[in-house]
Structures are given as C-alpha cells and as structure tokens.
C-alpha cells in the first residue's frame, strides 16, 4: 500500500477534498503528484539536520501527530501550520510554486488548487510520520521513524523497502536513490527539474 492509500484510509484525502471543495478522486490524484516533492523535502531534512532524530524533533516542533488530527477534524484546517511545514522542508515559497506547477503539468489539475493542497498534504504527511515514529520502537522516534521513512515512504514511491535502521543512511537508502536522480544529493532539484524533462 502506498502513502496516498494510507492517507486515504485515514480519511485525510477526503478531508482535504472537502476543505478545497474538489472531488475526492481529484484530491487523490493531486496528492499522488505532490507527495514525491514533500517526501523529498523530509528526506533532505533528515540528511542535513541531525538524521532521523533531528527529523523527529522537527516534526514534534511543528505539531507532531496533532497535524494529522487537525486536518481530520471537522473544523477548518489551520493551513498556516501546513505552511510552516512547507517552509521547513522547501525553504522558500518559490519551491512550493514550482512543485505545484510541476504537478499541474503532469495531472492537468489547476496549479492554484494544487498550491492550496500542498500545506494540507504536508500536515497529513508530517502528522502521520510523527504518529508512526511515536508508536514504534517503544515510543522512541529514532527506530520507529527511521524504519517508517525507509519502508513506508520508500514504498510510496515504488521503491524497495530499506532496512529499518535508526541511522539516516540505512533508513533513507531506498528513498534517497529514488529521489535523487542526478546524484547531487538534492532531490528537490530533480523533482522540480522533471517538469521540463517529462513534457513533450
């Protein structure tokens, strides 16, 4: 099962569709197009900010599992929290715009809709990762989150499961090789660059 299916089962895709006033099928298609960039952003954080432990601390600081709950709640989603997540993983609004534009080119979905989807989806992913990290490994984020990033996120992008390891190298191996197409260590460059390469 990929991450889009997991989020759909949790009710996240439907909540996002209601929030944006779009059909659930369109929300799921948009999520599938946007997830590689979001996952790439989290991978980059884990690689550059203290590994899995650093990522666990970042997720907790952004709201932890409460981010997922906030999207699933009947009240309006506090998207400013999602924008905070995007700010951490992408670094600038230009990256968010490029990611939305790339997904729009691939799916035919309006880029404005995808831009609104990004912060909600980022909250779903961050909240889900935080909950998984807290639930596994006896409550320790390191083992649980490391294994989850390697297995669930690797699987979300069609890769083989990486070993469940507390080190960023082991846990992120499969995801890393999938995302970093040109081997420069920065998957976001490749994801954003794909828009030009894949058209035509």
C-alpha positions as a printed Julia matrix, in Angstrom:
200×3 Matrix{Float64}:
   0.0    0.0     0.0
   1.43   3.4    -0.89
   1.28   6.52    1.25
  -1.63   8.02   -0.72
  -3.72   4.94    0.06
  -2.71   5.09    3.73
  -3.73   8.75    3.95
  -6.99   7.98    2.13
  -7.76   5.17    4.6
  -7.13   7.53    7.49
  -9.67   9.94    5.98
  -7.07  12.54    5.07
  -7.73  12.67    1.32
 -11.48  13.05    1.87
 -10.94  15.79    4.48
  -8.63  17.63    2.09
 -11.17  17.3    -0.75
 -13.94  18.76    1.44
 -11.71  21.59    2.59
 -10.89  22.56   -1.01
 -14.33  21.81   -2.47
 -12.97  19.29   -5.0
 -13.93  15.64   -5.69
 -12.0   13.04   -3.62
 -10.66  11.46   -6.83
  -9.09  14.76   -7.87
  -7.67  15.26   -4.37
  -6.09  11.8    -4.52
  -4.62  12.44   -7.97
  -3.19  15.75   -6.75
  -1.76  14.09   -3.64
  -0.02  11.44   -5.73
   1.59  14.15   -7.87
   2.69  16.28   -4.88
   3.88  13.57   -2.48
   7.3   12.9    -4.09
   8.33  16.52   -3.53
   7.05  16.56    0.06
   8.79  13.27    0.84
  11.94  14.57   -0.83
  11.81  17.62    1.41
  11.57  15.49    4.54
  14.41  13.3     3.31
  16.55  16.37    2.81
  15.78  17.49    6.36
  16.77  14.09    7.73
  20.01  14.12    5.75
  21.01  17.65    6.67
  19.52  18.2    10.11
  20.65  15.54   12.53
  19.33  12.44   10.77
  16.17  10.71   11.89
  16.41  12.09   15.43
  16.64  15.61   14.04
  13.64  14.98   11.81
  11.7   13.58   14.78
  12.43  16.75   16.74
  11.41  18.9    13.78
   8.1   17.05   13.42
   7.38  17.42   17.13
   8.17  21.14   16.96
   5.81  21.64   14.03
   2.9   20.0    15.85
   3.61  16.26   15.71
   0.66  13.91   15.35
  -1.68  16.83   16.06
  -1.09  17.99   12.45
  -2.89  14.9    11.14
  -5.68  15.33   13.69
  -6.11  18.99   12.7
  -6.78  18.04    9.06
  -9.19  15.24   10.04
 -11.12  17.45   12.49
 -14.47  18.85   11.28
 -13.25  22.43   11.76
 -11.39  24.31    9.03
  -7.77  23.16    8.69
  -5.26  25.66   10.16
  -3.25  25.85    6.93
  -0.71  28.24    8.46
   0.66  25.17   10.28
   0.99  23.44    6.92
   2.78  26.48    5.52
   5.22  26.23    8.44
   5.91  22.6     7.48
   6.46  23.61    3.85
   8.77  26.43    4.95
  10.9   23.91    6.82
  11.12  21.28    4.09
  11.2   23.5     0.98
  12.88  26.61    2.33
  11.03  29.09    0.12
   7.67  29.78   -1.48
   9.34  29.61   -4.88
   9.93  25.9    -4.35
   6.27  25.38   -3.38
   5.18  27.23   -6.53
   7.49  25.12   -8.68
   6.25  21.89   -7.09
   2.62  22.9    -7.7
   3.42  23.92  -11.29
   5.16  20.62  -11.95
   2.22  18.65  -10.55
  -0.22  20.76  -12.59
   1.71  19.97  -15.79
   1.58  16.24  -15.03
  -2.04  16.0   -13.92
  -3.9   18.82  -15.66
  -5.18  19.95  -12.24
  -5.23  23.72  -11.72
  -1.98  24.92  -10.15
  -3.93  27.18   -7.76
  -5.79  24.15   -6.39
  -2.54  22.24   -6.0
  -0.96  25.19   -4.17
  -3.85  25.1    -1.68
  -3.45  21.32   -1.39
   0.28  21.47   -0.55
   0.08  22.76    3.06
  -2.79  20.38    3.93
  -0.94  17.42    2.42
   2.27  18.43    4.21
   0.33  18.42    7.51
  -1.06  14.95    6.75
   2.37  13.52    5.96
   4.13  15.21    8.9
   1.39  14.18   11.33
   1.35  10.63   10.04
   5.15  10.33   10.3
   5.08  11.75   13.84
   2.4    9.28   14.92
   4.27   6.36   13.36
   7.52   7.49   14.92
   5.91   7.71   18.34
   4.09   4.41   18.08
   7.04   2.25   17.13
  10.27   1.41   18.88
   8.83   1.74   22.39
   7.97   5.38   21.86
  11.42   6.31   20.59
  11.32   8.33   17.4
  14.67   7.08   16.15
  13.91   3.44   15.38
  10.25   3.86   14.53
  10.61   6.89   12.32
  13.74   5.52   10.67
  12.02   2.3     9.74
   8.91   4.11    8.62
  10.77   6.53    6.38
  12.67   3.69    4.77
   9.71   1.35    4.38
   6.52   3.38    4.06
   7.96   6.37    2.24
  10.18   4.2     0.06
   7.12   2.12   -0.82
   5.1    5.24   -1.5
   7.37   5.99   -4.41
   7.54   2.46   -5.73
  10.94   1.56   -4.29
  12.01  -1.48   -2.34
  11.86  -1.39    1.43
  15.06  -0.18    3.01
  16.21  -1.8     6.26
  14.6   -0.4     9.39
  17.57   1.33   10.91
  17.97   4.27   13.24
  20.67   5.82   11.07
  19.65   8.2     8.33
  21.75   6.3     5.8
  20.09   2.93    6.35
  16.57   4.23    6.78
  16.64   6.57    3.84
  18.63   4.49    1.38
  15.79   3.34   -0.88
  14.01   6.67   -0.82
  17.23   8.54   -1.46
  18.21   6.65   -4.59
  14.7    7.04   -5.98
  14.51  10.77   -5.46
  18.0   11.98   -6.22
  18.06  11.4    -9.96
  21.26  13.21  -10.79
  23.21  12.13   -7.71
  23.9   15.64   -6.43
  22.36  14.97   -3.02
  19.44  17.33   -3.58
  16.25  15.52   -4.64
  14.21  18.72   -4.85
  16.29  19.97   -7.75
  15.46  16.81   -9.64
  11.75  16.83   -8.81
  11.38  20.44   -9.9
  13.54  19.83  -12.97
  11.33  16.92  -14.02
   8.59  19.28  -15.21
  10.71  20.36  -18.17
  12.13  16.92  -18.9
   8.86  14.99  -18.84
   6.81  17.26  -21.06
   6.55  16.57  -24.74
